[in-house]
Amino acid sequence: MRFLLPFFLLLSSLVVVLPGCEPKEDIVTTDSSAKLEFAEDTVKFDTVFASVGTVSKRLWVYNRNARAVRVAEISLQNRPGVNYSLLINGDATSTARDVEIRGKDSLLVLVRATIDPTPSDLKPFLVVDDLRFRTNGNEQLVKVLSYGQNAYFHDAERIRRSTTWRSDKPHVIYNSVLVERGATLTIEAGARIYSHAGSFLVVQGRLLCNPAFQPTGELKPEDRNFVRFQGDRREEQYREVPGQWGGIQFDTLSRDNVVRFTEIKNSNYGLFFFNRRNYQPHPNVLVENSLFSNISTAGSGFGIDGAALLGIYGDFVVRNTLITNCEQYALFGVGNVNQLDYVTVANYPRLLHDKPSVLLAPSIEINKMPTPPVAPRLTIRNSIVWGTNKDGNELAFANGELYPSTISISSSVLKTKEYDNTNPLGQRKNGNILNPTEGPAYLFKSTPIRFRGKTLDFQLDTLSPASNKGLPLPGLTRDLLNRSRNSSTPDVGAYERVNP
């Protein structure tokens, strides 16, 4: 034992003089590959905030690295509409800096949302913010999502059985909604549907939009019985901005869809058929007494241009309908069947457009692969196709000389260079008014060109060349607003002119 005692004294001395060894999990790494992981990619406040002020949600942040990391900044952007705050390590803040997380450890972040519970029609339904983490030069984002009003919320919903969307509260679509095959979605008169950016209503089954509404008298454009689709941004500056949400897409096997007394606005597409292999019979929809406006895919990254009605081997019957201010197409038909009766296409988008408002084609390339060539069919009666195309051509046919017998246009007002007495289709005018040199400025009551700054009104002016130029069509005796049409010489377009 006496020999061991000097050994222990020497060992003790060495321990005192040797430098301390820091555990690996406390050593901070600056390696840019040392990223964080999160328990979820979205902090979602799924409570309805009509009567709730402040709610907190937890977000676990994981450091899977062997060494510690120093998070240079944890912050919120705090966009308008809701007040978010953070609680990190017991400190309430909107921004935290130099937060260390030990190796193989985690950090709990509490996110608080304070929303004014006072009811307001202008308050956004969905308020999305970014929770930002900056670590070793990397920036990672976690979405923060809040609902701002009392509504039905459909988040990545799959409708597997026949369902009715009621009109007692608004409906909000987030991450799209799918109506599965065999199911029917019925939307009641007066329903309001607000869709988040990039979200679609995808119909594999059947859509019946406002199928039962029967007006008893003249309607106003703002009539509460119309079903309204639009983006979920309710602020005034978003009221007429195109491309805020996806649109309504119909699958190959979707049949006998009906859209009546409905407004669809501010989307990438209005109604969209995607049947690229031309399966028969085509999916189809009947559109009556409806309005489409502010449609555009500009800057969206999609591979197909936007259109209020896009039919890739999917068929449209459209009656008493207004289509306006589409930055690409009002109607783009590929190998499909289209019938337009008493339709007004009044295309005055924000930018001077270089595409025709109505375009037909036998085929289209999708991801550099052409679809099967099929002659499209188009019947236009008592309709208007007009706009500000820089080439003066609002009606065009790709390879139209190959299918002249499938095109029939009569008693319509057209702005077109292709459809006249010398065009390749070789058809007579059939009572059409082509490119009128007198009166085009007075075609409509109010456009962005005429009476700039006034509310747009695409009803016919008293001097309109479309007045009393139609032929009666059986069963179509009332206009978009349920007004009686002249029984012998109706007006052309969606609206019958009312004498002051």
C-alpha positions as CSV (number, residue, x, y, z in Angstrom):
1,M,0.0,0.0,0.0
2,R,2.9,2.4,0.8
3,F,4.0,2.0,-2.8
4,L,0.5,2.8,-4.2
5,L,0.2,6.1,-2.2
6,P,2.9,8.0,-4.3
7,F,1.2,6.7,-7.5
8,F,-2.2,8.2,-6.4
9,L,-0.6,11.5,-5.4
10,L,1.1,11.7,-8.9
11,L,-2.2,10.9,-10.7
12,S,-4.1,13.5,-8.7
13,S,-1.5,16.1,-9.6
14,L,-1.8,15.3,-13.3
15,V,-5.6,15.7,-13.2
16,V,-5.2,19.1,-11.6
17,V,-2.7,20.4,-14.2
18,L,-4.2,18.8,-17.3
19,P,-6.6,20.9,-19.3
20,G,-10.4,20.0,-19.0
21,C,-12.0,17.8,-21.7
22,E,-15.3,19.3,-23.0
23,P,-18.0,16.8,-23.9
24,K,-18.4,16.5,-27.7
25,E,-22.1,17.4,-27.5
26,D,-21.2,20.8,-26.1
27,I,-18.7,21.7,-28.8
28,V,-20.4,24.0,-31.3
29,T,-19.9,23.1,-35.0
30,T,-19.9,25.6,-37.8
31,D,-20.3,23.0,-40.5
32,S,-22.9,24.2,-43.0
33,S,-24.1,20.6,-43.3
34,A,-25.3,20.6,-39.7
35,K,-29.0,21.4,-40.3
36,L,-32.0,21.2,-38.0
37,E,-34.9,18.9,-38.2
38,F,-38.5,19.7,-37.2
39,A,-41.3,17.6,-35.7
40,E,-43.6,19.0,-38.4
41,D,-43.3,21.3,-41.4
42,T,-46.3,23.4,-40.5
43,V,-47.5,24.9,-37.1
44,K,-51.2,24.8,-37.6
45,F,-53.7,26.7,-35.5
46,D,-56.8,24.7,-36.5
47,T,-59.0,26.3,-33.9
48,V,-61.7,28.5,-35.3
49,F,-60.9,32.0,-34.1
50,A,-64.4,33.6,-34.3
51,S,-64.4,33.7,-30.5
52,V,-60.8,32.8,-29.5
53,G,-58.1,35.4,-28.9
54,T,-54.8,33.7,-28.1
55,V,-53.7,30.1,-28.6
56,S,-50.2,28.5,-28.3
57,K,-48.8,25.6,-30.3
58,R,-45.6,23.5,-29.7
59,L,-42.8,23.0,-32.3
60,W,-40.0,20.6,-31.4
61,V,-36.7,21.4,-33.1
62,Y,-34.1,18.6,-33.3
63,N,-30.3,18.7,-33.6
64,R,-29.4,15.2,-34.9
65,N,-25.7,16.1,-35.1
66,A,-23.2,14.8,-32.6
67,R,-22.0,18.4,-31.9
68,A,-23.9,21.4,-30.7
69,V,-25.3,24.0,-33.2
70,R,-25.8,27.7,-32.6
71,V,-28.9,29.0,-34.3
72,A,-28.0,32.5,-35.3
73,E,-31.7,33.7,-35.5
74,I,-35.2,32.3,-34.9
75,S,-37.7,34.8,-36.2
76,L,-41.2,35.4,-37.6
77,Q,-42.1,37.7,-40.5
78,N,-45.4,38.8,-38.9
79,R,-47.4,39.4,-42.0
80,P,-50.6,41.4,-41.7
81,G,-53.7,39.8,-40.3
82,V,-52.4,38.1,-37.1
83,N,-49.9,38.7,-34.4
84,Y,-47.5,35.8,-33.8
85,S,-45.0,35.6,-31.0
86,L,-42.5,33.0,-29.7
87,L,-41.6,31.6,-26.3
88,I,-38.0,30.1,-26.3
89,N,-36.2,29.0,-23.1
90,G,-38.8,30.9,-21.1
91,D,-38.4,34.2,-23.0
92,A,-41.2,35.8,-24.9
93,T,-40.0,37.3,-28.1
94,S,-40.6,37.7,-31.9
95,T,-36.9,37.2,-32.6
96,A,-34.3,35.1,-30.7
97,R,-30.6,35.0,-31.5
98,D,-27.6,32.8,-30.8
99,V,-29.7,29.9,-29.4
100,E,-27.6,26.8,-28.8
101,I,-28.9,23.3,-29.0
102,R,-26.6,20.5,-27.7
103,G,-25.7,17.6,-29.8
104,K,-28.4,14.9,-30.1
105,D,-30.7,17.3,-28.2
106,S,-33.9,19.3,-28.9
107,L,-35.4,22.7,-28.4
108,L,-39.1,23.4,-27.7
109,V,-40.5,26.5,-29.4
110,L,-43.9,27.8,-28.4
111,V,-45.7,29.7,-31.1
112,R,-48.5,32.0,-29.9
113,A,-51.2,33.5,-32.2
114,T,-53.3,36.4,-31.2
115,I,-56.2,37.1,-33.5
116,D,-58.8,39.8,-33.1
117,P,-62.0,37.9,-32.4
118,T,-64.2,40.7,-33.7
119,P,-66.1,39.4,-36.7
120,S,-65.1,41.1,-40.0
121,D,-65.8,40.2,-43.6
122,L,-62.5,41.7,-44.6
123,K,-60.4,39.6,-42.2
124,P,-58.4,36.9,-44.0
125,F,-59.6,33.3,-43.6
126,L,-56.1,31.9,-43.7
127,V,-53.1,33.8,-42.4
128,V,-49.8,32.2,-43.3
129,D,-46.4,33.2,-41.9
130,D,-42.8,31.9,-42.0
131,L,-40.9,30.8,-38.9
132,R,-37.3,31.2,-40.0
133,F,-34.2,29.4,-38.6
134,R,-30.7,30.5,-39.7
135,T,-28.0,28.1,-38.8
136,N,-24.4,28.1,-40.1
137,G,-25.5,30.0,-43.2
138,N,-28.5,27.8,-43.8
139,E,-32.0,29.2,-43.8
140,Q,-34.9,26.7,-42.9
141,L,-38.5,27.7,-42.9
142,V,-41.5,26.3,-41.0
143,K,-45.0,27.5,-42.1
144,V,-47.3,28.9,-39.5
145,L,-51.0,28.7,-40.4
146,S,-54.0,30.2,-38.7
147,Y,-57.7,30.3,-39.5
148,G,-59.2,33.8,-39.1
149,Q,-62.9,33.3,-39.3
150,N,-65.7,30.8,-38.6
151,A,-65.9,28.5,-41.7
152,Y,-65.8,25.0,-43.0
153,F,-62.1,24.1,-43.5
154,H,-61.1,21.4,-46.0
155,D,-57.4,20.6,-45.6
156,A,-56.2,18.0,-48.2
157,E,-59.7,16.5,-47.9
158,R,-60.8,13.4,-49.8
159,I,-64.6,13.2,-50.4
160,R,-65.4,9.5,-50.6
161,R,-69.2,9.6,-50.5
162,S,-71.8,12.0,-51.9
163,T,-71.5,15.2,-49.9
164,T,-73.3,18.6,-49.8
165,W,-71.4,21.8,-49.1
166,R,-73.9,24.1,-47.3
167,S,-74.1,27.9,-47.6
168,D,-74.5,28.7,-43.9
169,K,-70.7,29.3,-43.5
170,P,-67.9,29.9,-46.0
171,H,-65.7,26.9,-47.2
172,V,-61.9,27.2,-47.2
173,I,-59.8,24.8,-49.3
174,Y,-56.2,24.3,-48.2
175,N,-53.9,21.7,-49.9
176,S,-56.7,20.9,-52.4
177,V,-59.8,18.8,-52.2
178,L,-60.4,15.5,-54.1
179,V,-63.9,14.2,-55.0
180,E,-63.2,10.5,-55.5
181,R,-64.8,8.4,-58.2
182,G,-68.3,7.3,-57.4
183,A,-68.9,10.4,-55.1
184,T,-70.9,13.5,-56.0
185,L,-70.1,16.9,-54.5
186,T,-73.2,19.2,-54.4
187,I,-72.7,22.9,-53.6
188,E,-75.8,24.8,-52.4
189,A,-76.9,28.1,-53.8
190,G,-75.1,31.0,-52.1
191,A,-72.1,29.0,-51.0
192,R,-68.8,30.9,-50.8
193,I,-65.6,28.9,-51.5
194,Y,-62.2,30.4,-50.7
195,S,-59.1,28.5,-51.9
196,H,-55.5,28.9,-50.8
197,A,-52.6,29.4,-53.2
198,G,-51.9,26.4,-55.4
199,S,-55.0,24.5,-54.2
200,F,-57.5,22.8,-56.6
201,L,-60.9,21.3,-56.4
202,V,-60.2,18.0,-58.2
203,V,-63.2,16.0,-59.4
204,Q,-62.8,12.4,-60.2
205,G,-66.5,11.8,-59.5
206,R,-69.2,14.4,-60.2
207,L,-69.7,18.1,-59.4
208,L,-73.2,19.6,-59.1
209,C,-72.7,23.3,-58.4
210,N,-75.9,25.2,-57.7
211,P,-78.1,22.6,-59.4
212,A,-81.4,23.4,-57.8
213,F,-81.6,27.2,-57.8
214,Q,-84.5,28.5,-59.9
215,P,-84.7,32.3,-59.9
216,T,-88.2,33.8,-59.9
217,G,-87.3,37.3,-61.2
218,E,-84.4,39.4,-62.5
219,L,-81.1,39.0,-60.7
220,K,-78.4,41.5,-59.8
221,P,-74.8,40.7,-60.6
222,E,-74.1,40.5,-56.8
223,D,-77.1,38.3,-56.1
224,R,-76.4,36.2,-53.0
225,N,-77.7,33.0,-54.7
226,F,-74.7,32.8,-56.9
227,V,-72.0,30.3,-55.8
228,R,-68.7,32.2,-55.6
229,F,-65.2,30.7,-55.9
230,Q,-62.1,32.8,-55.3
231,G,-58.7,33.0,-53.5
232,D,-58.6,33.2,-49.7
233,R,-56.9,36.6,-49.5
234,R,-59.7,38.9,-48.6
235,E,-57.7,42.2,-48.5
236,E,-58.9,44.8,-51.0
237,Q,-55.6,44.7,-53.0
238,Y,-56.3,41.1,-53.9
239,R,-59.9,41.6,-55.0
240,E,-59.1,41.3,-58.8
241,V,-55.7,39.7,-58.9
242,P,-55.4,36.7,-61.2
243,G,-53.7,33.4,-60.4
244,Q,-54.4,33.2,-56.6
245,W,-55.5,29.6,-56.6
246,G,-55.6,26.6,-58.9
247,G,-59.1,26.1,-60.2
248,I,-61.5,23.2,-60.7
249,Q,-60.0,20.1,-62.5
250,F,-62.1,17.2,-63.8
251,D,-60.6,13.7,-64.2
252,T,-60.8,11.5,-67.2
253,L,-63.8,9.5,-65.9
254,S,-65.8,12.5,-64.5
255,R,-69.2,12.7,-66.2
256,D,-72.4,14.9,-66.3
257,N,-71.0,17.8,-64.2
258,V,-73.2,20.9,-63.8
259,V,-72.0,24.4,-63.0
260,R,-74.9,26.9,-62.8
261,F,-75.2,30.5,-61.4
262,T,-71.6,30.4,-60.3
263,E,-68.7,32.9,-60.3
264,I,-65.1,31.6,-60.6
265,K,-62.4,34.3,-60.4
266,N,-58.7,35.0,-59.7
267,S,-57.5,31.4,-60.5
268,N,-55.0,29.7,-62.8
269,Y,-57.8,27.8,-64.5
270,G,-61.6,28.0,-64.3
271,L,-62.8,24.6,-65.4
272,F,-60.0,22.2,-66.5
273,F,-60.3,18.8,-68.3
274,F,-57.2,16.7,-68.4
275,N,-57.9,13.7,-70.6
276,R,-54.6,13.6,-72.4
277,R,-55.0,10.1,-74.0
278,N,-58.5,11.0,-75.4
279,Y,-60.3,8.3,-73.5
280,Q,-64.0,7.9,-74.6
281,P,-66.5,9.1,-73.7
282,H,-65.0,12.5,-72.9
283,P,-65.5,14.0,-69.4
284,N,-68.0,16.8,-69.8
285,V,-69.7,19.8,-68.0
286,L,-72.7,21.9,-68.6
287,V,-72.1,25.6,-67.7
288,E,-75.1,28.0,-67.4
289,N,-75.6,31.5,-66.2
290,S,-72.0,31.8,-64.8
291,L,-69.1,34.2,-64.7
292,F,-65.4,33.7,-65.1
293,S,-62.8,36.5,-64.6
294,N,-59.1,37.2,-63.9
295,I,-57.7,33.8,-65.0
296,S,-54.0,33.5,-65.5
297,T,-51.1,31.1,-64.9
298,A,-48.4,33.8,-65.5
299,G,-45.5,33.0,-63.2
300,S,-47.2,30.0,-61.7
301,G,-44.7,27.4,-63.1
302,F,-47.4,25.2,-64.7
303,G,-46.7,23.7,-68.1
304,I,-50.0,24.6,-69.7
305,D,-51.3,28.1,-70.2
306,G,-54.3,29.3,-68.2
307,A,-57.8,29.4,-69.5
308,A,-61.3,30.0,-68.0
309,L,-62.3,26.8,-69.9
310,L,-59.5,24.4,-70.7
311,G,-60.6,21.2,-72.4
312,I,-58.0,18.7,-73.2
313,Y,-60.3,16.1,-74.7
314,G,-63.1,17.2,-72.4
315,D,-66.3,18.7,-73.6
316,F,-68.1,22.0,-72.7
317,V,-71.6,23.2,-73.3
318,V,-71.8,26.9,-72.2
319,R,-74.9,29.1,-72.1
320,N,-75.6,32.6,-70.8
321,T,-72.1,33.0,-69.5
322,L,-69.6,35.9,-69.2
323,I,-65.8,35.3,-69.6
324,T,-63.6,38.3,-69.0
325,N,-60.0,39.4,-68.3
326,C,-58.1,36.2,-69.0
327,E,-54.4,36.8,-69.5
328,Q,-54.0,33.7,-71.7
329,Y,-57.2,32.1,-73.0
330,A,-60.9,32.4,-72.3
331,L,-61.5,29.0,-74.0
332,F,-58.7,26.6,-75.1
333,G,-60.1,23.4,-76.7
334,V,-57.9,20.5,-77.7
335,G,-59.6,17.7,-79.6
336,N,-62.8,18.4,-77.7
337,V,-66.4,19.4,-78.4
338,N,-67.5,23.0,-77.5
339,Q,-70.9,24.6,-77.8
340,L,-71.3,28.3,-76.8
341,D,-74.7,29.8,-76.8
342,Y,-75.3,33.4,-75.7
343,V,-71.7,33.7,-74.3
344,T,-69.8,37.0,-73.9
345,V,-66.0,36.8,-74.1
346,A,-64.8,40.3,-73.2
347,N,-61.1,39.9,-72.7
348,Y,-59.5,43.1,-71.3
349,P,-56.7,41.7,-69.1
350,R,-54.2,43.9,-67.2
351,L,-51.5,43.3,-69.8
352,L,-52.0,43.5,-73.6
353,H,-52.2,39.8,-74.4
354,D,-50.7,38.1,-77.5
355,K,-52.9,35.0,-77.4
356,P,-56.4,34.7,-78.9
357,S,-59.2,34.5,-76.4
358,V,-60.7,31.4,-78.1
359,L,-58.3,28.9,-79.6
360,L,-58.9,25.4,-80.9
361,A,-56.2,22.8,-81.7
362,P,-56.2,19.1,-82.7
363,S,-53.3,18.3,-80.4
364,I,-51.0,19.8,-77.7
365,E,-47.5,19.0,-76.4
366,I,-47.4,18.1,-72.7
367,N,-43.9,17.6,-71.3
368,K,-42.7,17.6,-74.9
369,M,-45.0,14.7,-75.7
370,P,-47.8,15.4,-78.3
371,T,-51.3,14.2,-77.5
372,P,-53.3,12.2,-80.1
373,P,-54.5,14.4,-83.0
374,V,-58.3,14.8,-83.0
375,A,-60.3,17.4,-84.9
376,P,-61.9,19.7,-82.3
377,R,-65.6,20.8,-82.7
378,L,-66.9,24.3,-82.1
379,T,-70.4,25.6,-82.3
380,I,-70.9,29.3,-81.5
381,R,-74.4,30.9,-81.6
382,N,-75.5,34.4,-80.6
383,S,-72.2,35.1,-78.8
384,I,-69.5,37.8,-78.6
385,V,-65.7,37.1,-78.9
386,W,-63.9,40.4,-78.3
387,G,-60.8,41.7,-76.5
388,T,-57.5,43.6,-76.8
389,N,-55.3,41.0,-78.5
390,K,-52.4,43.0,-80.0
391,D,-52.8,41.3,-83.4
392,G,-56.6,41.9,-83.5
393,N,-57.3,38.2,-83.5
394,E,-59.5,36.9,-80.7
395,L,-60.6,33.7,-82.4
396,A,-58.1,31.3,-83.9
397,F,-57.7,27.7,-85.1
398,A,-54.4,25.8,-85.0
399,N,-54.2,23.9,-88.3
400,G,-57.8,25.0,-89.0
401,E,-57.7,24.0,-92.6
402,L,-57.7,20.3,-91.5
403,Y,-61.2,20.5,-89.8
404,P,-63.4,23.2,-91.5
405,S,-66.5,21.0,-91.4
406,T,-66.4,20.8,-87.5
407,I,-66.7,24.6,-87.1
408,S,-70.0,26.3,-87.1
409,I,-70.4,30.0,-86.0
410,S,-73.6,32.0,-86.5
411,S,-75.2,35.3,-85.5
412,S,-72.2,36.3,-83.4
413,V,-69.9,39.4,-83.1
414,L,-66.3,38.4,-83.6
415,K,-63.0,40.1,-83.6
416,T,-60.9,37.8,-85.8
417,K,-58.7,37.7,-88.9
418,E,-59.0,34.0,-89.4
419,Y,-62.8,33.6,-89.6
420,D,-63.9,35.7,-92.6
421,N,-64.7,35.2,-96.3
422,T,-61.1,34.5,-97.2
423,N,-60.0,32.4,-94.3
424,P,-58.8,28.8,-94.7
425,L,-62.0,27.4,-93.2
426,G,-63.8,28.7,-96.3
427,Q,-67.1,29.3,-94.6
428,R,-69.8,32.0,-95.1
429,K,-70.4,34.7,-92.5
430,N,-73.6,33.0,-91.4
431,G,-75.1,36.2,-90.0
432,N,-71.9,37.1,-88.1
433,I,-70.6,40.6,-87.6
434,L,-66.9,40.4,-88.2
435,N,-64.4,43.1,-87.0
436,P,-66.9,45.9,-87.1
437,T,-65.2,49.2,-87.9
438,E,-68.2,51.2,-86.6
439,G,-69.3,50.9,-83.0
440,P,-66.8,48.6,-81.4
441,A,-66.1,51.2,-78.7
442,Y,-69.8,51.1,-77.8
443,L,-70.0,47.3,-77.7
444,F,-70.2,47.3,-73.9
445,K,-71.4,49.8,-71.3
446,S,-68.0,50.1,-69.6
447,T,-64.5,48.6,-70.3
448,P,-61.0,49.4,-69.2
449,I,-60.7,51.3,-72.5
450,R,-64.0,53.1,-72.4
451,F,-64.8,55.0,-69.2
452,R,-61.5,54.0,-67.5
453,G,-61.8,53.9,-63.8
454,K,-65.5,53.0,-63.8
455,T,-66.8,49.6,-62.6
456,L,-66.6,47.2,-65.5
457,D,-69.9,46.4,-67.1
458,F,-70.1,44.1,-70.1
459,Q,-73.8,44.5,-70.7
460,L,-74.6,46.0,-74.1
461,D,-74.4,49.7,-74.7
462,T,-77.4,51.4,-76.4
463,L,-75.3,51.8,-79.6
464,S,-73.9,48.3,-79.4
465,P,-73.6,46.5,-82.8
466,A,-74.6,43.3,-80.9
467,S,-78.1,44.6,-80.2
468,N,-81.0,42.7,-81.8
469,K,-78.6,40.7,-84.0
470,G,-79.3,37.2,-82.7
471,L,-81.7,34.4,-83.8
472,P,-84.0,32.8,-81.2
473,L,-82.6,29.6,-79.8
474,P,-85.2,27.0,-78.5
475,G,-85.3,26.8,-74.7
476,L,-83.0,29.8,-74.1
477,T,-85.5,32.6,-73.5
478,R,-83.7,34.3,-70.6
479,D,-80.3,35.8,-70.2
480,L,-77.5,35.5,-67.5
481,L,-79.5,37.6,-65.0
482,N,-82.8,35.8,-65.8
483,R,-84.2,38.6,-67.9
484,S,-86.5,37.8,-70.8
485,R,-84.9,37.8,-74.2
486,N,-86.6,39.4,-77.3
487,S,-88.6,36.5,-78.8
488,S,-87.8,37.5,-82.4
489,T,-84.5,39.4,-82.4
490,P,-82.6,38.7,-79.2
491,D,-79.4,40.5,-78.3
492,V,-76.1,38.7,-78.9
493,G,-74.1,37.8,-75.8
494,A,-74.8,36.8,-72.2
495,Y,-77.0,39.9,-71.5
496,E,-80.2,41.1,-73.0
497,R,-80.1,44.9,-73.1
498,V,-82.6,46.6,-70.9
499,N,-84.0,49.9,-72.2
500,P,-83.7,52.7,-69.7
